[in-house]
Amino acid sequence: MKKQLILASSSPRRQELLKQVHIPYSIRKPDVDESQIKVQDPFEKVKQLAQLKGRHVEILDSNEVILSADTVVSFQNQIFEKPNNQEEAYNMISDLSGSIHEVYSGVMIRSQDHEDVFVEKTEVEFWPLTNEEMEWYVSTNDPFDKAGAYGIQSIGAMFVKQIKGDYYNVVGLPISKVVKELKEFGIKPKYIS
């Protein structure tokens, strides 16, 4: 019987990445209170959030495989999640300007009889930014559904001087490692037999 991937996320970026590598999926969004995860270590936080989301999606059939993930930005041991308003977004971008920060994604893949959890880290360096650049960017509304108040795959790309690690991890899912791990659960891109 063919395995079916269930994405425990409504993130459009994660959906696009799975489509990009030809992995069919259905969406089953977890209804969780993320604030219950209190740890401030970014590695532990994304790991626990991915597990929280993944375990709140019920496996309805023995052929289902659940994929859940969470991504945060960390700068000087402070976690930057999604900004709530323009001031928060501006402050985050201002802090990241001219500096190196880390992006962590926690991923959990589980079936009825197996579970795999891993965390991927990517370092990102921003160019120094002017007040005008930061004010303009915040006014675009691009920062507001993204950890760290920027999207490397959208307008925020112009701030990135260099990265060390997986680009797609910064987008929100370390897709090459996810594909490799999904093979262990019997899920492959649809063009691979």
C-alpha positions in Angstrom: 0.0 0.0 0.0 1.3 3.4 -1.0 2.4 5.8 1.9 0.6 9.2 2.1 2.4 12.3 3.4 0.4 14.5 5.7 1.9 18.0 6.2 1.1 19.3 9.7 1.5 22.9 8.6 -0.3 25.6 6.7 3.0 27.3 5.7 2.8 28.3 2.0 6.6 28.1 1.9 6.7 24.5 3.2 4.0 23.5 0.7 5.9 25.1 -2.2 9.1 23.2 -1.2 7.3 19.9 -1.2 5.8 20.7 -4.6 9.2 21.7 -5.9 10.6 18.2 -5.2 7.5 16.4 -6.5 6.3 15.0 -3.2 2.5 14.8 -3.0 0.9 15.6 0.3 -2.3 16.5 2.1 -2.5 19.2 4.8 -3.8 18.6 8.3 -3.0 21.7 10.3 -2.4 21.0 14.0 -4.4 23.1 16.5 -1.7 23.8 19.2 -0.8 26.5 21.6 2.9 27.1 20.8 3.3 29.3 23.9 3.3 26.2 26.0 6.9 25.6 24.8 8.9 27.8 27.2 12.5 26.8 26.4 14.7 29.7 25.1 17.4 27.6 23.5 16.6 27.8 19.8 17.7 24.3 19.0 15.5 22.8 21.7 12.6 25.2 21.0 12.3 24.2 17.3 12.7 20.6 18.2 10.0 20.7 20.8 7.6 22.8 18.6 8.0 20.3 15.7 7.2 17.5 18.1 4.2 19.3 19.6 2.8 20.0 16.1 3.5 16.5 14.8 1.9 14.7 17.8 -1.2 16.8 17.6 -2.0 15.4 14.1 -3.7 12.1 14.4 -2.5 9.2 12.2 -5.8 8.0 10.7 -4.5 5.2 8.5 -1.4 2.9 8.8 -0.2 4.4 5.5 0.0 8.0 6.7 3.3 9.7 7.5 3.2 13.0 9.4 5.7 15.8 8.6 5.8 18.8 11.0 8.3 21.6 11.3 9.1 24.9 13.0 11.6 27.6 12.2 13.1 30.4 14.4 15.8 33.0 13.9 18.3 33.4 16.7 20.6 36.4 17.3 22.9 36.7 20.2 21.0 34.0 22.1 17.7 35.7 21.6 14.9 34.0 19.6 13.2 36.2 16.9 9.8 34.7 16.0 7.2 36.4 13.8 6.8 40.1 14.5 3.5 41.3 15.9 3.7 44.9 14.5 5.9 47.3 12.5 7.9 48.4 15.4 8.9 44.8 16.3 9.7 44.1 12.7 11.9 47.2 12.4 13.7 46.3 15.6 14.4 42.8 14.5 15.8 43.9 11.1 17.8 46.6 12.8 19.4 44.1 15.1 20.2 41.7 12.2 21.7 44.6 10.1 25.4 44.1 9.5 25.5 40.9 11.7 25.4 37.1 11.5 22.4 35.3 12.9 21.3 31.6 12.9 18.2 30.0 11.5 17.0 26.8 13.1 14.4 24.4 11.7 13.1 21.5 13.7 11.6 18.7 11.8 9.6 15.7 12.9 8.5 12.8 10.7 6.4 10.0 12.2 4.4 7.0 11.2 2.6 4.5 13.4 5.8 2.6 14.2 8.6 5.0 13.7 9.6 8.6 14.6 12.5 10.8 13.4 13.3 14.3 14.8 16.2 16.5 13.7 17.3 20.1 13.7 19.1 22.0 11.0 21.0 25.2 11.5 22.1 27.8 8.9 24.1 31.0 9.5 23.0 34.1 7.7 24.9 37.4 7.4 23.1 40.6 6.6 24.7 43.6 4.9 24.6 46.8 7.0 21.2 48.5 6.3 20.2 52.1 6.3 17.2 53.4 8.3 15.5 54.2 4.9 15.9 50.6 3.7 14.6 49.2 6.9 11.6 51.5 7.1 10.7 50.8 3.4 11.0 47.1 4.0 8.7 47.1 7.0 6.2 49.1 5.1 5.9 46.3 2.5 4.3 44.0 5.0 6.7 41.3 3.8 8.1 40.7 7.4 4.8 39.8 9.2 4.4 36.1 8.7 8.1 35.2 8.9 10.4 34.3 11.7 13.0 37.1 12.2 10.9 39.5 10.2 12.3 38.7 6.8 11.9 36.2 3.9 15.1 35.1 2.2 12.9 33.9 -0.7 11.1 37.3 -1.1 12.1 40.9 -0.7 14.4 40.2 2.3 16.8 38.5 -0.1 18.4 41.9 -0.8 19.7 42.1 2.8 21.6 38.8 2.7 25.3 39.1 2.2 26.0 35.3 2.6 24.8 32.1 4.2 26.6 29.1 5.6 24.4 26.0 5.4 21.2 25.0 3.7 19.4 27.9 2.0 16.0 26.1 2.1 16.3 25.8 5.9 16.1 29.6 6.0 13.0 29.4 3.8 11.4 27.1 6.4 12.3 23.5 5.6 15.6 21.8 5.0 14.1 20.1 2.0 17.0 17.9 0.8 17.4 16.3 4.3 13.6 16.0 4.6 13.5 14.1 1.2 16.4 11.8 2.4 14.6 11.1 5.7 11.2 10.6 4.0 12.7 7.7 2.0 13.1 5.8 5.2 9.3 6.1 5.7 8.6 4.9 2.2 7.8 8.3 0.7 9.7 9.4 -2.4 9.4 12.1 -5.1 6.7 10.9 -7.5 9.1 10.5 -10.4 11.3 8.0 -8.4 10.0 4.4 -8.3 
